[in-house]
Each structure stands twice: as structure tokens, then as C-alpha cells.
Amino acid sequence: MARSGCIYGSTGSRKTTQVKWFAHYIAAATGKATALLSSDGGGWGPCQPEVDAGMIEPFFCDPSFVPLPTLRKISQGYWPENASLPANQINLRRMDWDRIGGIAVEGWTSISSVGMRYLPDRGINVGGEDRTKLGGFEQTIQVEGRVVSEVLRSNTRGDFGFIQNFLYGLVMNFNSLPCRYVLYTALESKTEDDDRTTVFGPAIAGKKATAQCGSWVGDLVHAQDYTVESTVMVPNPAKPAERIESKVLDTTVRFFYKKHPDPTTGILFPAKPRVTPERVRELEKAFPGGYFESDDAGGFDRYLTLVDKLSAGQADTLKGWRQRADEKLRPSTSKDPIAIT
């Protein structure tokens, strides 16, 4: 069973960049490549050098071509024989685990969005509700000289539960694959729990899943972005030969592995590390403040490498426990005479 984790945050919080560093971790730990399943429209630009080098093998799951069956089979350990072919020509084969050491899935939010659009676009009912009675409309347009109809319908209440269960099934399938680690990404969401309490977490279709999906994985990391103001010297628009000060806004990101408050509302963002309780303090010594940062040389790979080291150290302290336990349970061999009364 694979270890697993999810990094969630707002758009532009460098989640895809952490996929890049994740691939470096997999390469160093296993000598194998990382399979990247992408349903995000933004693509994998930050990972392009690793893609070109063969360290990452990407596949974009086209939402216009039967995404749900394709996603399910990939979660069961299948992969496109030739990912460069058009979506309707893709042939799935068993994944080669001698070549693939990790899987990155981008991401929970886009997969649930794809599913929510797929159902009404195909007119599929999953909750017993008739879409034609819930509203929607049909319009005609001219395409290549002929008139065609487009039917637009809304989602039913049953769609939300179906997509949540479908996504949960995908995650459980991925987590059962024989690779080292499965990394998921997601956008962040603010919703309400059953008691109307505001809850932050990964964005998934429906309210309840946001609060629950953190339990689907081992590591849950929140990418919190901050705006930092700095001053630079730039040419004076009125006198180009002169230079003047100009204020610019840059973004810095902290990746929290511990719960932390939102800077504006104070509401806690969920996060957790998958490290033994005995080693939590050592993790905090290496990454004080409950977060790690990413730069041009690394990020999530440093976190995973340290967690591996701490877990191995804890295992070393338990070596020989069975022998010690057997010695305590071994019957006494004393030859002292037994008094008989």
C-alpha cells in the first residue's frame, strides 16, 4: 500500500511546483519515474524540464471524452500505452511498476468539477431525479453550415453524493497501488459543517467532503500564500535616463503540515504530518513553525526525505522487541526443589 498526501491551496500557491519536487524525491528514493495524471486546465508547465527528461510521465485526462471510466481504470493501475494520442484513441495497459515509483494526481477539485459537468452534459441520472424537471434549456446554433442543438442542464442533488463517493473510490484505489507514494493536489475551499460552523479544507463538490477528505490521506499540507511588498529601482517614465523607486508585490508561500489560522479570519486550516508521535518534535525542529518553504532547489521533497529518516529512526528503536518479549515470556528453568505438602 502506498503512502499518500494532499497539498491544497489557492490558485497560484505553487502546488504544481511541489509535484516537480515530488518527482525528484521519487527518483532519489526509488530510481524510478513519476506518473502525473492531470485534469487541471493549467497544465504542468513548472514540471516541463522533468517531463522532457523522462522523470515525469504526464497524461491529461480530456474532460470531453468519457472521463469517469478512464479515471477509474487509471486509479486501478492502468496507464495509457501512448499518452500523446487523441483521447478517443487511448489504449490503457497495466502500469509498469519497474519503471514507475510514484503517482501525482492533479487534482481533487478538477476531477470533481469534471464529473459534475459530465453527468448533466450526458443527461445521466444517478439519484433518481429527472433532469428535465429540474430546469435547463435548449438552444440552436449554426456549425459548419448546419443548425445543431445544444441542451444545457443543471446538476441534481444526487450528483454531489455520487461524485464524492466516486472520488473517494479513486483515492482508495490509488492508495492501494504498489508504489512508494501518491500525491494529490486540490484548491482550498471555505464551507459550512452540519452545525453551520465555517470549515476550511480541500475543495470538492459538496459541503461534507471538504471536512472529511483529509482523512483519505496520510500527509495533509496547506499552501498558504502571503503578499510581500518590496522596492526596486526602475526607469523613470518621464526621464528614462533616471531611475526611481517602485513598489512591487511578490508572493511567498508557506506549506503548513500543522493546523494554522487563516491570517484574516483566524479560522483553522486543517493539516497533519504522517510521522510517528515520538518524532513530531524532531520534525518541528527541522521545520519550525509547522511549515516548510519551497525554493529553486527543492520543497516537498525535503519534507518527505526527513519524514522517511524520522520513521526509519523510530523503527530502529523497536528492533529486537520480539526477542525481549520472548525472554520475558519464556518459562522458568530454575532447578530449585518444589516443596510438597
N, C-alpha and C positions, 0 to 999 in steps of 0.2 A: 504494500500500500504506500502510495506517495505521500510525502509531506505536502502541505498546502498553505497558501497565504493569499490575502487580497489587499491590494493597495487602492484606496479610494480617495477622491479629492475633486476639486473643481476643475473645470476646463483650463488647461494651461499650467497645471501643477506638476508637470513633468513625470506623469505616470508611465508614458511610453518610454521615456529615457531610462526608467528603472527596469523595464523589460530588457533593454540593451545590457545593463549591468548584470541582470539576472542571467543572461546568456553567457556572460564571462564567468560567472560563478559555476554554472553547469559545465562549461568547457574545462575549467580548472579542476573541478571535483571529479568529473567522470570521463573527460576526454571526448565528450560527445556533443552533438548539436542540440539546439532548442527548436521545437516546433511551435510556430506562432500562428494561432487561429485568430483572425481579426474580423470583427463585424463593425468596427468603427469607421466612420467616413473619413477621419483624419489621416488614415494610413499609418505607415511605420517609418516615416522619414528619419527620426533620430536613430533608428536601427539599421539604416541602409548600409553603412560600412560592414556591419556584421552579416547582413544578408548577402552582400557581394562576396564576402569571404567564405560563405557556407556555414558560418557559426549559427545563423538563424535560418530556418526554412519556413517562409511565411505562406499562408493561404488566406485569401479574402473570401469569406462566405457571402456570395452575392445574395442580398435580401430579395431580389426579384425572382429567384429560381429555387423554389421549394426549400427554404432554409431549415425548417424544423427536422425533416428526416436526415438531411445532411449533417446537421449539428449533432443529432443523436448518435449517428454512426461514428462520427469523429470522437465523441466522448467515450465510445466503446473500444477505441484503439485502432480506428481506421484512419487513413490519410490519403489524399489524392496522389495517384500514380504520377500525374503531371499537372501541377498546380497552375501552370501557365495556360492551360487550355480554357476555352469558354466554359461557363458554368454548366451548360447543358451537355457538355461532353466529358465531364469529370468522371473518372473511374476510381473508386475507393478501394484500397488494398490494406491489408494488415500492416500496422506500423512496425518498422524495423527497430527493435529496441537495442540492437547492437550499434545503432547509429544515432538514436535519439535518447538523450538523457533527461530532458525536462520539457515541460509544456507551458506556454504562456497563452492565456485566453483574454482577449480584449473585445468586449468586456461584458460584465453582467448587465449593465444598463442598456447597451446597444442590442444585446441578444433579446432582452425582454421587449424592447421597443420594436424590433424586427418582428417578433412573434405577435405583438398586439396589432400590428398593421397587416400581417399575413392573414389572420383569421377573417376580418371583415372584407379584405380585398378578394378573398376566395369564397366569401359567403358561407364560411364554415360555422356551424353552431356547436358549441361544446357544453353549454349549460342549459339546454332545453328551451332557450328563449328564441323567438322568431325575430330575426334581424329586420325583416320587412315591416314589423310593427313597432320597431324602436326608432324609426326615422331613417333619414338618408335621402338621397335624391339621385336622379339620373340626368345626365346632360349629353348632348351630341356635339362632336367636333369633326372637322374635316382633316383627314390624314391621308396624304398622298392621293388626293383627288377623290376620296370616297368618305362618306359620313359613317362615323363609328360612335357607339355609345359608351360612356363611362359611368359606372354606378359607384357612388360613394356612400359608405355606411359607417355607422359608429360602432364602438365596442359594446359588448354586453357585460353584465356583472360577472357572468361565468368565465369570461375571458381572463379576468385578473387572476382568479384562482387557478385556472388551467396553466397560465404562463408561469406563475410562481412555482407550481408543482413540477412543470416541465424543466425549469431552470434548476430546481433542487435536484432533480434526477440527473441532469447533465453533470452537476458538480460532484455528486456521489459517484457517478461513472468515472469521471476524470480522476478523482481521488483514489480510485481502486486500481489505476493503471500501474504497471511495473516500472515506473520511472522514479527519479530522485525527488522531484518537486514539481508541483503545479502552481503557477502564479496566475491569479485573476486580477483584473482591474475593474473599476467602476467609478462613476461620477458620485458625488455626495448628494444627499437628499435631506430635507427637513420635513418631517411629517408628524402626525399625532398618533399616540398609542390609544388603546381602548379607553383609558381613563382621561383622555384629552391632554395628556402630558406631551409636550413637544419632544420629539426624538430625532437625533441626527444619525446618519449611517449611510451605507451604500445605497444608491438609487436603483430601485427595482419596481416594476409595475405593481401598484397596490401599496397600501399603507403597512400592513402587518409584516411583510417580508423585510422591510428596512430594519426593523428591530430584531428580526430573527436570524438574518443571513450571516451575521458574524460568527454564529456557532457552526457554520458549514465548513470553516477552515481553521487551521492552526494559528498562523500569524495574521493579525488584522492591523493594518498600518494606515493611518490617516495622513494624507499630504496636505499640510496647512500652508497656504501661501501668504506672504506678507509683502506689502509695498514699502520699498526703501527709497528715500529721496537722496539724491546726490547732486553735486555741482560739477559741471565740466566747462571747459573753455571752448567756445565756438566762434566762427567768423561773425563779425557784426554785419547784419543785413544792410545797414546804411553805409558802412565803410568796410568793405570786405578785407582790406589790409589790416584792420584792427581785430582784436579778439575780445570777446566779452563772456561773462559768466552766464550759464544757462542751467536751469534745474531740470533734471530728468528723473523719471520714476522707473526703478528696476524692481523685479520680483525675486524674492528669495523664498525657498521652500524648506520647511522642516517636516521630516517624516516621523510622526509620533507612533511609537509602539506601546504607549501607555495612554490611558484616558486623559484628556486635557480639555479645558474650557474653550469655547468659542471666544475670540477676543472681543466681540461686540456684545453678545447676549449672555455669555457665561454658561450656556448650556454645554454639557459634556459631549465630546465626540468619542464614540467607543473605539477602543484599540486594545490589543493584547499581544504579548510575545509568546511563542511556543518554546519556552525554555523551562527546565525544571525549577521548582521553587527555591531549591538550595543555591541556584546560580543567578537568581534575579539581581542580587546586589552587585555581582561581578559585571553583569550586563549594563547596569546603571553606572558603574564606574567607567566603563568604556564609552558609553553614550549618556553622559549626564543630562538631566532634564527630561528624560524619557523620549528622546528623539535622536535621529541621525540625519546628517545632511548629505547632499549629493554634489559632486563637482565634476570637473573634466576627467578625473581619474577613477571614479567609482561612486558607489552609493549603496544600493540594496545588496550588492554582492558582499560588501564589508559586513553588513549586519548578519547575513546568512552564514558567512565564514566564521564569525565569532560565535553564533549560536551552535554551530557544529562543534567548535572547540570546547565550549562550555558543557555541552551534552556528553562529549567523549570523556571529559574530565570527571563528570559525575558518575559515568559508567565505571571508570577506573576505581573509584572509591568503593564500589559494590562488588568488585571481583573477589572471589573466594567466599562469598556469603554462604553458598550451599555447603561448602566443606565445613565452615564454622558451625553451621546449623546441625549438620550430621554429627559432629563431635559432641554437641550438647545432647542430642537425642540418642546417642549410642548407649546400649545397656552397660551397666557397671560390670567390670571384670574382677572385682575385688574377691580375694580368697578368704576373707575373714569368716570364721565359723559362725553359723547361724544358730542362735540359742533356740532349743526346743523345749517347750514347756508342756 
